[in-house]
C-alpha cells in the first residue's frame, strides 16, 4: 500500500518566531534546515511514492526539488490547513495521504516507514506532537475525507473528529505493546514501547518551536542539514 506525503510550509520569514527573534538570519536558516531533513527522511521512506511540498515561499522550491518532491506554489497565504488540503487534492489516484509537518529535524526514513505501516491499519489516524497538544502527522486512506485541523489543541480536535492517535493508549493496546503495564505518575508513554518503536515515535513527535525543543531534538538526534546549520553558528538576536 503506497502513500503520498504532503508537506505544507509557512513562508520562511514567518517561521519559528518563538525559536529566535524576528530579524535573526539564523531563524530562516534553521527553518529550511528542518525542512531539508524532513524531505530527506521522506525521500528515503520505502512506502512513499511521491512528496508534495506546498508553500507561498519560493525559497522552499529548491529544497523540494533537491529531494525529488513536487513543489506546489500557493496563491495567497491561507494558512497550513488550506495548504495541506491543496496538497492532498494533488495526490495521485488511489494513494493514501500523509500530511507531515516540516519542522521535524529528528525524522528519519525508518520512523516514517514505521508510522505509515501503523497508519495503514486505520482509515484515519494522526501522530501528536511531543508536547501532547498538537499534531505532527495526519494520515488517511481516503483523501476526500481529510480534515486537517493543525494549530492550537489540534490533538484534541483530530481525536474528536474520529482520527485514531497512533501510539495512543487504544492503538497501543490493539498492538499488544502495553503489556499490562499502564503508565503511572511521570512515566513517559514512550517508556512502555519496544526500543525501535519508541524511537520512531520520539522522532515523529519532536517538532521544534522553542530553544528547549531544539535542545531535546539535538538529544534525540537531528538530521544532517540541521547539524550543518548548528555547526555554522547561529547569529544572536
N, C-alpha and C positions, 0 to 999 in steps of 0.2 A: 504494500500500500504506500503510495508516494504522496509527497507533500509539497506545497508551495509555501515559502516564507515571505511574509510582508513585514517590512521594517519602516515604520513611519518615523521621520526625523524632523525635529524642530530646526528652525534657522539657527545656524551655529552661533551667531552673535547673541542669541537669546537663551542659549542652553546653559545649564549648570550655574545658574545665578546664585545658588547657595554654596557652591564649591569654592569659587574665587570671586573677588569683587568685579563689578562691571568695569570694563576698560582694561582688565588684565588680559594680555595676549595669551597667557597660558590657559585661560579658560576655554577658548576655542580650540587650542591645540589638543587639550585633553579630551574634549567632546569628540573631536574627529578621531583621536586615538582609540577611544572606547568603541566608536562605530566600526573602525577598521578591524578591531579584534572580534567583534560580533560577526562581521561579514566573513572573516577568515574561518571562524568556527562553523558558520552555516555552509560555506563553500566546500568544507570537508565532510559534512554530515552525509551519510550514505542514503538516508531516506528522502532527502530534499532533491527535487528535480529543477526547481527554479527559485530565485530570490528576487523580490521586487522591492526596491527602495523608493519611498515616496517622500518628497520634500519640496519646499519652495526655494531652497538654497542651492545654487549652482556649485558651491564648494563641496557638496555631497556627491556630485556626479562622478568625479574622478575616483574616489574610494569605491563607489558602487561598481563602476566599470572594471576596476582593477581586480575585484573579487568575482567577476563574471556575473554580476547582478544586473537586472534591468532597472534603469532609473526612470521613474515616473514623475515628471515635474508637476507640482500643484499649480493651480492658478493663484487665487488669493489665499493667504494663510487662513485656515479654518480650524486649526487645532488637530491634535493627534487622532481623535476618534474619526472625524471625517477623512483624514488622510489614510487611516487604516482601512476604512471602508472602500476608499478609491482603489487601494491596492488589492483588496480582496476581490473586487469586481474584475480585476485584470488577470486573476489566476486562471491557469489552464483548465479546460473542462475535465470534470471527474476528479479533480485534485482535492485532497484535504488541505486546509489552510491553517497556518500558524502565524499569528501576529506577534512579533517579538520586539521588545524594547531595544533601542540602540545604545544603551548605556550599561551593558553587562560585560565589563572587561575581563571577567574570570571565565566566561563561557568558552567551552571547547567542544569539539565535534562529538566526543563520547557523551558528554552531557546532553547535547542536542538529540542525539540518536536515542538515548535512554528516555528522554521526555516524550519524544514523538512515538516511540513504541508503547509507552504507557498511555498516551492520549488516544492511540488507535483503538483502545478498548471502550472509548466513550464517544457519544455523539458530540458533546461539547464539554470542554474542560479548560482549566486555567492553572497557572502557577502564581502563587502570591509572592510578594517581594520579601526581602529579609526583615523588614520592619513589621510585617504581618498585617499591613493595612492596604497595600497597593497590589498591583498586578504586573508581572514582567512578561508573561506569555498568555495568549488567548488562542485556543485551538478548537477547530470544528471540522466535522466530517461533511457538513453542508454549508458551503459559503453563503448561501442565501439567508441562512439563519444566524449569521454572525452579528453579534450586537456588542461592539467594543464600548466599554464604559471606563476607559482609563482616566485616572485623575484621583482626586481625594476619595478615600474609602471605596476604592474600586473592588477590593476583595469582597466586601460585603455586598456590593451591588451585583457583581458577577455571580456570586453564590445564590443570591435571591432570585436571579434570572434563570437559575437551573443549571449553571455550569458546575461540573464536578471539580473540586480542588485536588489536583494531583499532589500526592504527598500528604493530604489531609487525613484526618482520623478515619473517615469512612472508606476512602480509597485505599489507605494502607491496610486496614482490616481485611479488605477484599483480597489483598495480595498476601495476607498471612504474615506481614512483616512486623506487626505489633508484638507478636509472640506472647501475648498476655501481659506484656509489660506496659502499663499505661503511664505516660509521663506525669510526674508529680512535681510540685514545687517549681524549681527553676530549671529543671532538665529541659534541654532543647529538644524539639521534635526530631531533629536530625540524629540525636543520640540513640534513637530507637531503631535506626536503619542499618542494614549492612553497609560497610565502608564505601563500596563503589556507588551504591545508590545514594547514600548521604552526600558524597562528593558531587554527584550530578545535581542534586537539589541545591546544595550550597552555591554552586556556580550559576545555576539558573535563576536563583533568587537575588543574587547580590548586585542590585543596581547601585549606582553611585550618584548621590546628590550632595553630600557634605564631605568635609575633610575626614570625619570619623568613618564614613562609608568607604572612602578611599583607603584609609589605613586598613580596614577589615578586608577589602579586596586584595590589597598587597599581601596580607597574611594568607589568604586563600591561594593566591597565585594569579597574576594578571597576564594577559597576552603580550606578544612581542611589541606591538605598537604602543601600548600603554607603558611598557618598560622603557622603550626608547624615549617617549615623551618625558618620563620622570627622570631619566638619566640626563637629558638635555638641560634640566634645571628649569623650574617654573618661575617666572618673574613675580616678585612680591607686589601686591596691590595695596 
